[in-house]
């Protein structure tokens, strides 16, 4: 059974890692990123997430992705 509740910071970070994992494979639109975060919450955490939690997970994933890109650029230079 899937519950509806507030997610912890750890759970939102797990959702962000799921989004980041998909970003490493192929580019995603914002809507796709939100869908990946929501799917992860439902499938793995058994929680029906609020939209704000999904958007926060996407923001965290985007920040991590940008940091990865900057690190690669620095390493190449």
C-alpha contacts under 8 A as a table, 3 or more apart, distances in Angstrom:
res1	aa1	res2	aa2	distance
1	X	46	X	7.03
2	X	42	X	6.88
2	X	46	X	4.84
2	X	47	X	5.11
2	X	48	X	6.20
3	X	46	X	6.57
3	X	47	X	4.88
3	X	48	X	5.95
4	X	47	X	5.61
4	X	48	X	5.04
4	X	49	X	6.62
5	X	47	X	6.98
5	X	48	X	7.46
5	X	49	X	7.28
6	X	49	X	7.50
6	X	50	X	7.68
7	X	11	X	5.94
7	X	12	X	6.50
7	X	49	X	7.38
7	X	53	X	7.24
8	X	11	X	5.17
8	X	12	X	6.36
9	X	12	X	5.11
9	X	13	X	6.16
10	X	13	X	5.06
10	X	14	X	6.26
11	X	14	X	5.00
11	X	15	X	6.34
11	X	45	X	7.69
12	X	15	X	4.99
12	X	16	X	6.23
12	X	53	X	6.61
12	X	54	X	7.63
12	X	56	X	7.42
12	X	57	X	5.56
13	X	16	X	4.87
13	X	17	X	6.21
13	X	57	X	6.39
13	X	60	X	7.49
14	X	17	X	5.05
14	X	18	X	6.36
15	X	18	X	5.10
15	X	19	X	6.44
15	X	37	X	5.07
15	X	38	X	7.76
15	X	40	X	6.12
15	X	41	X	6.57
15	X	54	X	7.60
15	X	57	X	5.77
16	X	19	X	5.07
16	X	20	X	6.10
16	X	37	X	6.75
16	X	57	X	4.38
16	X	58	X	5.94
16	X	59	X	7.95
16	X	60	X	5.96
16	X	61	X	4.89
17	X	20	X	4.88
17	X	21	X	6.02
17	X	61	X	6.58
18	X	21	X	5.13
18	X	22	X	6.53
18	X	36	X	7.12
18	X	37	X	6.69
18	X	40	X	6.85
19	X	22	X	5.27
19	X	23	X	6.24
19	X	33	X	5.96
19	X	36	X	5.95
19	X	37	X	6.04
19	X	57	X	7.72
19	X	58	X	6.78
19	X	61	X	6.18
20	X	23	X	4.89
20	X	24	X	6.28
20	X	61	X	5.26
20	X	62	X	7.59
20	X	64	X	7.57
20	X	65	X	6.78
21	X	24	X	5.32
21	X	25	X	6.93
22	X	25	X	5.28
22	X	26	X	6.39
22	X	27	X	7.85
22	X	28	X	7.87
23	X	26	X	5.28
23	X	27	X	5.47
23	X	28	X	6.42
23	X	65	X	7.77
24	X	27	X	7.66
28	X	31	X	7.91
28	X	32	X	5.65
28	X	33	X	6.09
29	X	32	X	5.09
29	X	33	X	6.26
30	X	33	X	5.08
30	X	34	X	6.30
30	X	58	X	7.80
31	X	34	X	5.15
31	X	35	X	6.20
32	X	35	X	4.96
32	X	36	X	6.15
33	X	36	X	5.10
33	X	37	X	6.29
33	X	58	X	6.14
34	X	37	X	5.14
34	X	38	X	6.15
34	X	54	X	5.53
34	X	55	X	6.26
34	X	58	X	6.35
35	X	38	X	5.07
35	X	39	X	5.95
36	X	39	X	5.10
36	X	40	X	6.09
37	X	40	X	5.19
37	X	41	X	6.32
37	X	54	X	5.53
37	X	57	X	6.73
37	X	58	X	7.22
38	X	41	X	5.14
38	X	42	X	6.25
38	X	48	X	7.41
38	X	49	X	6.20
38	X	54	X	6.05
39	X	42	X	5.15
39	X	43	X	5.90
40	X	43	X	5.18
40	X	44	X	5.51
40	X	45	X	7.07
41	X	44	X	5.60
41	X	45	X	4.83
41	X	46	X	6.15
41	X	47	X	5.53
41	X	48	X	6.62
41	X	49	X	6.37
42	X	45	X	5.81
42	X	46	X	4.64
42	X	47	X	4.96
42	X	48	X	5.54
42	X	49	X	7.36
43	X	46	X	5.68
43	X	47	X	7.92
49	X	53	X	6.38
49	X	54	X	6.87
50	X	53	X	5.44
50	X	54	X	6.68
51	X	54	X	5.11
51	X	55	X	6.18
52	X	55	X	5.07
52	X	56	X	6.14
53	X	56	X	5.12
53	X	57	X	6.21
54	X	57	X	5.07
54	X	58	X	6.23
55	X	58	X	5.00
55	X	59	X	6.17
56	X	59	X	5.00
56	X	60	X	6.19
57	X	60	X	5.14
57	X	61	X	6.15
58	X	61	X	5.02
58	X	62	X	6.07
59	X	62	X	5.07
59	X	63	X	6.25
60	X	63	X	5.17
60	X	64	X	6.25
61	X	64	X	5.08
61	X	65	X	6.03
62	X	65	X	4.99
62	X	66	X	6.11
63	X	66	X	5.17
63	X	67	X	6.25
64	X	67	X	5.07
64	X	68	X	6.27
65	X	68	X	5.06
65	X	69	X	6.29
66	X	69	X	5.07
66	X	70	X	6.20
67	X	70	X	5.07
67	X	71	X	6.12
68	X	71	X	5.10
68	X	72	X	6.26
69	X	72	X	5.19
69	X	73	X	6.25
70	X	73	X	5.05
70	X	74	X	6.17
71	X	74	X	5.11
71	X	75	X	6.16
72	X	75	X	5.02
72	X	76	X	6.15
73	X	76	X	5.18
73	X	77	X	6.34
74	X	77	X	5.33
